[in-house]
Amino acid sequence: MKLDFWQVTDDPIEKVVALIAKRTLAAGERVLVVAAAPEQRAAISRALWEGGADSFLANGEAGSPGADRQPILLADEPVAANGASHLILADGTFREAEGFARTFLLFPPDRAAEARAAWRAQDGRGIERAYFAQENGRWERKG
């Protein structure tokens, strides 16, 4: 399993979710996006749908009809009813989750201490980790 930590400083979380989701779908994989707050999930959904006619990203909410067919599923917990292989933790809160090939933890600078604790908690577990930060509008791998 891969676990990526993305410290978001320049862009809204919704934009970062769309970036990751677009790349993941292009690789033929499905995505589960987790955020506890319904308002945040709604904002992410709007950003995914409003990407433009050529780039909108179809998505739906867990528990709604057809959730299992959604390429991008939004939920408040890491349960992939759509069979997603990739998990985006969009609200900055790390959650243990099994069965995902890759997990992305998106967090703002004020949640960095929590992200560091989650990073350290993975020591010795055989999980491939990476840390990314935004610099001058670009994503740079830092560790």
CYANA upper distance limits for C-alpha pairs under 8 A (distance plus 0.5 A):
  1 MET  CA    100 PHE  CA      7.47
  1 MET  CA    101 ALA  CA      5.43
  1 MET  CA    102 ARG  CA      6.17
  1 MET  CA    103 THR  CA      8.39
  1 MET  CA    127 ILE  CA      6.03
  1 MET  CA    128 GLU  CA      6.77
  2 LYS  CA    101 ALA  CA      6.82
  2 LYS  CA    102 ARG  CA      5.10
  2 LYS  CA    103 THR  CA      6.79
  2 LYS  CA    127 ILE  CA      6.49
  2 LYS  CA    128 GLU  CA      5.24
  2 LYS  CA    129 ARG  CA      6.37
  2 LYS  CA    130 ALA  CA      8.44
  3 LEU  CA    102 ARG  CA      6.30
  3 LEU  CA    103 THR  CA      5.35
  3 LEU  CA    104 PHE  CA      6.49
  3 LEU  CA    105 LEU  CA      8.14
  3 LEU  CA    127 ILE  CA      7.35
  3 LEU  CA    128 GLU  CA      6.61
  3 LEU  CA    129 ARG  CA      5.32
  3 LEU  CA    130 ALA  CA      7.04
  4 ASP  CA    102 ARG  CA      8.13
  4 ASP  CA    103 THR  CA      6.64
  4 ASP  CA    104 PHE  CA      5.22
  4 ASP  CA    105 LEU  CA      6.66
  4 ASP  CA    129 ARG  CA      6.19
  4 ASP  CA    130 ALA  CA      5.34
  4 ASP  CA    131 TYR  CA      6.37
  4 ASP  CA    132 PHE  CA      7.95
  5 PHE  CA    104 PHE  CA      6.45
  5 PHE  CA    105 LEU  CA      5.40
  5 PHE  CA    106 LEU  CA      6.76
  5 PHE  CA    107 PHE  CA      8.18
  5 PHE  CA    115 ALA  CA      7.90
  5 PHE  CA    129 ARG  CA      8.18
  5 PHE  CA    130 ALA  CA      6.67
  5 PHE  CA    131 TYR  CA      5.22
  5 PHE  CA    132 PHE  CA      6.62
  6 TRP  CA    104 PHE  CA      7.50
  6 TRP  CA    105 LEU  CA      6.51
  6 TRP  CA    106 LEU  CA      5.34
  6 TRP  CA    107 PHE  CA      6.82
  6 TRP  CA    131 TYR  CA      6.52
  6 TRP  CA    132 PHE  CA      5.28
  6 TRP  CA    133 ALA  CA      6.37
  7 GLN  CA    106 LEU  CA      6.54
  7 GLN  CA    107 PHE  CA      5.60
  7 GLN  CA    108 PRO  CA      6.10
  7 GLN  CA    109 PRO  CA      6.91
  7 GLN  CA    112 ALA  CA      8.05
  7 GLN  CA    131 TYR  CA      8.30
  7 GLN  CA    132 PHE  CA      6.76
  7 GLN  CA    133 ALA  CA      5.44
  7 GLN  CA    134 GLN  CA      7.48
  8 VAL  CA     12 PRO  CA      8.23
  8 VAL  CA     13 ILE  CA      7.58
  8 VAL  CA     16 VAL  CA      8.45
  8 VAL  CA    106 LEU  CA      6.99
  8 VAL  CA    107 PHE  CA      6.28
  8 VAL  CA    108 PRO  CA      5.54
  8 VAL  CA    109 PRO  CA      7.59
  8 VAL  CA    133 ALA  CA      7.09
  8 VAL  CA    134 GLN  CA      6.94
  9 THR  CA    108 PRO  CA      6.65
  9 THR  CA    109 PRO  CA      7.31
  9 THR  CA    133 ALA  CA      8.19
  9 THR  CA    134 GLN  CA      6.74
 10 ASP  CA    134 GLN  CA      7.13
 10 ASP  CA    137 GLY  CA      7.01
 11 ASP  CA     15 LYS  CA      6.89
 11 ASP  CA     16 VAL  CA      7.33
 12 PRO  CA     16 VAL  CA      7.25
 13 ILE  CA     17 VAL  CA      6.64
 13 ILE  CA     44 ILE  CA      8.34
 13 ILE  CA     90 ALA  CA      7.39
 13 ILE  CA    106 LEU  CA      7.99
 14 GLU  CA     18 ALA  CA      6.73
 14 GLU  CA     43 ALA  CA      7.31
 14 GLU  CA     44 ILE  CA      5.30
 14 GLU  CA     47 ALA  CA      6.50
 14 GLU  CA     48 LEU  CA      8.26
 15 LYS  CA     19 LEU  CA      6.75
 15 LYS  CA     44 ILE  CA      8.50
 15 LYS  CA     47 ALA  CA      7.39
 16 VAL  CA     20 ILE  CA      6.80
 17 VAL  CA     21 ALA  CA      6.44
 17 VAL  CA     33 VAL  CA      8.46
 17 VAL  CA     44 ILE  CA      7.83
 17 VAL  CA     88 ILE  CA      7.80
 17 VAL  CA     90 ALA  CA      7.67
 18 ALA  CA     22 LYS  CA      6.39
 18 ALA  CA     44 ILE  CA      8.41
 18 ALA  CA     47 ALA  CA      7.61
 18 ALA  CA     48 LEU  CA      6.28
 18 ALA  CA     57 LEU  CA      8.23
 19 LEU  CA     23 ARG  CA      6.96
 20 ILE  CA     24 THR  CA      6.62
 21 ALA  CA     25 LEU  CA      6.52
 21 ALA  CA     31 VAL  CA      7.04
 21 ALA  CA     57 LEU  CA      8.50
 21 ALA  CA     72 ILE  CA      7.98
 22 LYS  CA     26 ALA  CA      6.65
 22 LYS  CA     57 LEU  CA      7.70
 23 ARG  CA     27 ALA  CA      6.95
 24 THR  CA     28 GLY  CA      7.23
 24 THR  CA     29 GLU  CA      6.11
 24 THR  CA     30 ARG  CA      7.44
 24 THR  CA     31 VAL  CA      7.71
 24 THR  CA     86 HIS  CA      8.08
 25 LEU  CA     29 GLU  CA      5.59
 25 LEU  CA     30 ARG  CA      6.55
 25 LEU  CA     31 VAL  CA      8.06
 25 LEU  CA     71 PRO  CA      7.90
 29 GLU  CA     71 PRO  CA      8.36
 29 GLU  CA     84 ALA  CA      7.42
 29 GLU  CA     85 SER  CA      6.89
 29 GLU  CA     86 HIS  CA      7.75
 30 ARG  CA     71 PRO  CA      5.46
 30 ARG  CA     72 ILE  CA      6.57
 30 ARG  CA     82 ASN  CA      7.89
 30 ARG  CA     83 GLY  CA      7.48
 30 ARG  CA     84 ALA  CA      4.88
 30 ARG  CA     85 SER  CA      6.41
 30 ARG  CA     86 HIS  CA      6.88
 31 VAL  CA     71 PRO  CA      6.77
 31 VAL  CA     72 ILE  CA      5.26
 31 VAL  CA     73 LEU  CA      6.83
 31 VAL  CA     84 ALA  CA      5.33
 31 VAL  CA     85 SER  CA      6.91
 31 VAL  CA     86 HIS  CA      5.39
 31 VAL  CA     87 LEU  CA      6.34
 31 VAL  CA     88 ILE  CA      7.84
 32 LEU  CA     72 ILE  CA      6.27
 32 LEU  CA     73 LEU  CA      5.34
 32 LEU  CA     74 LEU  CA      6.45
 32 LEU  CA     75 ALA  CA      7.78
 32 LEU  CA     78 PRO  CA      7.86
 32 LEU  CA     79 VAL  CA      8.49
 32 LEU  CA     80 ALA  CA      6.60
 32 LEU  CA     82 ASN  CA      8.21
 32 LEU  CA     84 ALA  CA      6.23
 32 LEU  CA     85 SER  CA      8.37
 32 LEU  CA     86 HIS  CA      6.78
 32 LEU  CA     87 LEU  CA      5.37
 32 LEU  CA     88 ILE  CA      6.69
 33 VAL  CA     72 ILE  CA      7.67
 33 VAL  CA     73 LEU  CA      6.57
 33 VAL  CA     74 LEU  CA      5.27
 33 VAL  CA     75 ALA  CA      6.75
 33 VAL  CA     78 PRO  CA      8.49
 33 VAL  CA     87 LEU  CA      6.45
 33 VAL  CA     88 ILE  CA      5.20
 33 VAL  CA     89 LEU  CA      6.58
 33 VAL  CA     90 ALA  CA      7.03
 34 VAL  CA     41 ARG  CA      8.29
 34 VAL  CA     74 LEU  CA      6.41
 34 VAL  CA     75 ALA  CA      5.47
 34 VAL  CA     76 ASP  CA      5.75
 34 VAL  CA     77 GLU  CA      6.36
 34 VAL  CA     78 PRO  CA      6.75
 34 VAL  CA     87 LEU  CA      7.97
 34 VAL  CA     88 ILE  CA      6.64
 34 VAL  CA     89 LEU  CA      5.47
 34 VAL  CA     90 ALA  CA      6.33
 34 VAL  CA     91 ASP  CA      7.70
 35 ALA  CA     40 GLN  CA      7.11
 35 ALA  CA     41 ARG  CA      6.59
 35 ALA  CA     74 LEU  CA      8.11
 35 ALA  CA     75 ALA  CA      6.95
 35 ALA  CA     76 ASP  CA      5.65
 35 ALA  CA     77 GLU  CA      7.90
 35 ALA  CA     89 LEU  CA      6.96
 35 ALA  CA     90 ALA  CA      5.96
 35 ALA  CA     91 ASP  CA      5.44
 36 ALA  CA     40 GLN  CA      8.27
 36 ALA  CA     41 ARG  CA      8.38
 36 ALA  CA     75 ALA  CA      8.10
 36 ALA  CA     76 ASP  CA      5.08
 36 ALA  CA     77 GLU  CA      7.76
 36 ALA  CA     91 ASP  CA      7.39
 37 ALA  CA     41 ARG  CA      7.02
 37 ALA  CA     76 ASP  CA      7.76
 38 PRO  CA     42 ALA  CA      6.63
 38 PRO  CA     76 ASP  CA      8.32
 39 GLU  CA     43 ALA  CA      6.74
 40 GLN  CA     44 ILE  CA      6.67
 40 GLN  CA     91 ASP  CA      8.40
 41 ARG  CA     45 SER  CA      6.58
 41 ARG  CA     74 LEU  CA      6.89
 41 ARG  CA     75 ALA  CA      7.99
 42 ALA  CA     46 ARG  CA      6.72
 43 ALA  CA     47 ALA  CA      6.76
 44 ILE  CA     48 LEU  CA      6.70
 45 SER  CA     49 TRP  CA      6.70
 45 SER  CA     59 ASN  CA      7.14
 45 SER  CA     60 GLY  CA      7.94
 45 SER  CA     74 LEU  CA      8.23
 46 ARG  CA     50 GLU  CA      6.38
 47 ALA  CA     51 GLY  CA      6.87
 48 LEU  CA     56 PHE  CA      6.38
 48 LEU  CA     57 LEU  CA      5.42
 48 LEU  CA     58 ALA  CA      7.43
 48 LEU  CA     59 ASN  CA      7.79
 49 TRP  CA     56 PHE  CA      5.29
 49 TRP  CA     57 LEU  CA      5.87
 49 TRP  CA     58 ALA  CA      6.68
 49 TRP  CA     59 ASN  CA      7.97
 50 GLU  CA     56 PHE  CA      6.30
 50 GLU  CA     57 LEU  CA      8.50
 51 GLY  CA     55 SER  CA      5.72
 51 GLY  CA     56 PHE  CA      4.87
 51 GLY  CA     57 LEU  CA      7.48
 52 GLY  CA     56 PHE  CA      5.78
 57 LEU  CA     72 ILE  CA      8.16
 58 ALA  CA     70 GLN  CA      7.61
 58 ALA  CA     71 PRO  CA      7.17
 58 ALA  CA     72 ILE  CA      7.07
 59 ASN  CA     70 GLN  CA      6.18
 59 ASN  CA     71 PRO  CA      6.80
 59 ASN  CA     72 ILE  CA      5.10
 59 ASN  CA     73 LEU  CA      6.13
 59 ASN  CA     74 LEU  CA      7.79
 60 GLY  CA     64 SER  CA      7.81
 60 GLY  CA     67 ALA  CA      6.71
 60 GLY  CA     70 GLN  CA      6.61
 60 GLY  CA     72 ILE  CA      7.15
 60 GLY  CA     73 LEU  CA      5.72
 60 GLY  CA     74 LEU  CA      6.61
 61 GLU  CA     67 ALA  CA      7.05
 61 GLU  CA     73 LEU  CA      6.25
 61 GLU  CA     74 LEU  CA      5.29
 61 GLU  CA     75 ALA  CA      6.63
 62 ALA  CA     67 ALA  CA      6.08
 62 ALA  CA     73 LEU  CA      6.70
 62 ALA  CA     74 LEU  CA      6.35
 62 ALA  CA     75 ALA  CA      5.71
 62 ALA  CA     81 ALA  CA      7.67
 63 GLY  CA     67 ALA  CA      6.87
 66 GLY  CA     70 GLN  CA      7.31
 67 ALA  CA     73 LEU  CA      7.30
 67 ALA  CA     81 ALA  CA      7.12
 67 ALA  CA     82 ASN  CA      6.73
 68 ASP  CA     81 ALA  CA      5.62
 68 ASP  CA     82 ASN  CA      4.44
 68 ASP  CA     83 GLY  CA      7.71
 69 ARG  CA     82 ASN  CA      6.29
 70 GLN  CA     82 ASN  CA      6.51
 71 PRO  CA     82 ASN  CA      7.58
 71 PRO  CA     84 ALA  CA      8.27
 72 ILE  CA     82 ASN  CA      8.32
 72 ILE  CA     84 ALA  CA      8.41
 73 LEU  CA     80 ALA  CA      8.10
 73 LEU  CA     81 ALA  CA      8.41
 73 LEU  CA     82 ASN  CA      7.19
 75 ALA  CA     79 VAL  CA      8.20
 78 PRO  CA     87 LEU  CA      8.04
 78 PRO  CA     95 ARG  CA      8.10
 78 PRO  CA     97 ALA  CA      6.76
 80 ALA  CA     84 ALA  CA      6.05
 84 ALA  CA    100 PHE  CA      7.77
 85 SER  CA     99 GLY  CA      7.70
 85 SER  CA    100 PHE  CA      5.20
 85 SER  CA    101 ALA  CA      5.87
 85 SER  CA    102 ARG  CA      7.31
 86 HIS  CA    100 PHE  CA      6.08
 86 HIS  CA    101 ALA  CA      6.49
 86 HIS  CA    102 ARG  CA      5.47
 86 HIS  CA    103 THR  CA      6.31
 86 HIS  CA    104 PHE  CA      8.45
 87 LEU  CA    100 PHE  CA      7.08
 87 LEU  CA    102 ARG  CA      6.86
 87 LEU  CA    103 THR  CA      5.12
 87 LEU  CA    104 PHE  CA      6.66
 88 ILE  CA    103 THR  CA      6.33
 88 ILE  CA    104 PHE  CA      5.21
 88 ILE  CA    105 LEU  CA      6.69
 88 ILE  CA    106 LEU  CA      7.88
 89 LEU  CA     93 THR  CA      7.19
 89 LEU  CA     94 PHE  CA      7.28
 89 LEU  CA     95 ARG  CA      8.27
 89 LEU  CA    103 THR  CA      7.92
 89 LEU  CA    104 PHE  CA      6.46
 89 LEU  CA    105 LEU  CA      5.35
 89 LEU  CA    106 LEU  CA      6.58
 90 ALA  CA    105 LEU  CA      7.08
 90 ALA  CA    106 LEU  CA      5.79
 90 ALA  CA    107 PHE  CA      7.88
 91 ASP  CA    106 LEU  CA      7.31
 91 ASP  CA    107 PHE  CA      7.38
 92 GLY  CA    105 LEU  CA      6.78
 92 GLY  CA    106 LEU  CA      5.81
 92 GLY  CA    107 PHE  CA      4.71
 92 GLY  CA    108 PRO  CA      7.52
 92 GLY  CA    111 ARG  CA      7.29
 92 GLY  CA    115 ALA  CA      8.34
 93 THR  CA    105 LEU  CA      7.93
 93 THR  CA    107 PHE  CA      8.17
 93 THR  CA    114 GLU  CA      8.43
 94 PHE  CA    105 LEU  CA      7.04
 94 PHE  CA    115 ALA  CA      7.85
 94 PHE  CA    118 ALA  CA      7.15
105 LEU  CA    115 ALA  CA      8.49
107 PHE  CA    111 ARG  CA      6.46
107 PHE  CA    112 ALA  CA      7.47
107 PHE  CA    115 ALA  CA      7.86
108 PRO  CA    112 ALA  CA      7.36
111 ARG  CA    115 ALA  CA      6.89
112 ALA  CA    116 ARG  CA      6.60
113 ALA  CA    117 ALA  CA      6.80
114 GLU  CA    118 ALA  CA      6.79
115 ALA  CA    119 TRP  CA      6.63
116 ARG  CA    120 ARG  CA      6.70
117 ALA  CA    121 ALA  CA      6.64
118 ALA  CA    122 GLN  CA      7.24
119 TRP  CA    123 ASP  CA      7.85
119 TRP  CA    129 ARG  CA      8.38
122 GLN  CA    126 GLY  CA      8.37
122 GLN  CA    127 ILE  CA      7.27
123 ASP  CA    127 ILE  CA      8.43
130 ALA  CA    141 ARG  CA      7.69
130 ALA  CA    142 LYS  CA      8.06
130 ALA  CA    143 GLY  CA      5.91
131 TYR  CA    141 ARG  CA      6.38
131 TYR  CA    142 LYS  CA      5.94
131 TYR  CA    143 GLY  CA      5.39
132 PHE  CA    139 TRP  CA      6.84
132 PHE  CA    140 GLU  CA      5.96
132 PHE  CA    141 ARG  CA      4.91
132 PHE  CA    142 LYS  CA      5.98
132 PHE  CA    143 GLY  CA      7.66
133 ALA  CA    139 TRP  CA      6.18
133 ALA  CA    140 GLU  CA      6.02
133 ALA  CA    141 ARG  CA      7.12
133 ALA  CA    142 LYS  CA      7.33
134 GLN  CA    138 ARG  CA      5.87
134 GLN  CA    139 TRP  CA      5.08
134 GLN  CA    140 GLU  CA      6.62
135 GLU  CA    139 TRP  CA      6.81
135 GLU  CA    140 GLU  CA      7.20
